[in-house]
Amino acid sequence: MYERVLVIDDSKEIRDFLTNYILKPKGFEVMTASNGLMGLEMAIAKEPDLMITDQQMPHLTGLEVLQKLRERDIEIPCILMTGEGSEDTAVTAFRLGVNDYIVKPVDADELSESIDRALRESRLKRERDQLVEQLMESNSQLQRRAQELNVLYGVGKSVSSSLDLEEVLHRVVEAAVYVVGAEEGSLMLLDEEAGELYTRASKNLEAKAKTMRRRVTDSLAGKVLQTKRAIAIGNDSQWKRTHTALLVKSLIYVPLILQNKPIGVLGVTNRLKETSFDANDTRALSALGGYATIAINNANIYNQIKRERNLLGAVVDQTDDPLLVVDEDNKVLLLNAAARAAFCLGEEDKMVGQPVNTLITDEAALSFMTQTLETMVQPESEMMAPNGRRYRLRMIATEGGSRFVSFREQEQA
């Protein structure tokens, strides 16, 4: 950025000399005025970095120009030139804030040094202001990044601690809207049979937008799904009219990828705000999209395990012999109807997850059941159950720590 110097002098020869032989060779942008009034107006309007002014000029003297600038609280570094130097003029000039006082005829070297001295303070101030501004911007970015990390950490904890997919996905969308400062957000999943995206979770969306389905083949969200690449649209883009059902001013869409297969899109939009999103916003949204994908995968795995366990439970319930499965923490994973009857227990759903010692009080049987693959000394044992019948117990331990215990009723002597 060029520094601008305003030269005020009624002598064209002096203006040209200062401009062509001193100021322009030093890289300054030069403005000139031929009298004090014109110089005052230019100083107020342009606020140059330095002002070099003659003292004796038509309309306003150099000191009068300085006085009127001071009355307006305008501070511009200034060098005063005069053909008739006097102590009173010098005192008045410095009292008005003049940086240097030069008696004509002007010496080029002396003026060059005077210019450097006059600008040194303003240059240092400008550098200081720039450093302060950069520091404030850096602090602002660090604070924003810290807030983003806190939000991402919180969402990550939700994903790892909750099997409620509905809750987790809504938290992801709320976090996306908060982190990037968007007006609204949505998480859309793919309906493969229909070839459409439907809204699974949202924040601040209108009722119409919540129920709207988007064709994969002719929507911006569909394009993101097909290319597996995020896209950000700003205020000046034509995409906002041709590829979205509702008009927006800016948006980000990121794909949700599960096992290299696109399953949906996480997006945020601004319909009123003029601000656009940046690369940091896209990265934050991609991280949240990753959490959403993990949550969906966890839910799929949990539902599959639940279906398999229900199927296994239905099968073992048909077995006449009591069966009991405990995990590595000695908690009940599964017990069939015969086992519940033998131990006079209630419904299976209330028993699963309970410590086995809350269901079985026989110490010998407990000691037998809590053996591990490494500590097993007896694969079989006997016990009297609460139903008054004697059972022979057989246990199979796995490397993962789970144990499968079968009960075979013994004939009474």
PyMOL commands that set and color helices and strands:
alter all, ss='L'
color gray80, all
select helices_A, chain A and resi 12-26+36-46+62-71+87-95+108-161+165-180+207-211+216-218+220-227+239-242+279-316+337-342+348-351+356-358+363-369
alter helices_A, ss='H'
color red, helices_A
select strands_A, chain A and resi 4-8+29-33+50-54+78-82+100-103+184-191+196-203+214-215+231-233+250-258+261-270+323-326+332-335+380-384+390-397+403-409
alter strands_A, ss='S'
color yellow, strands_A
deselect
rebuild
show_as cartoon
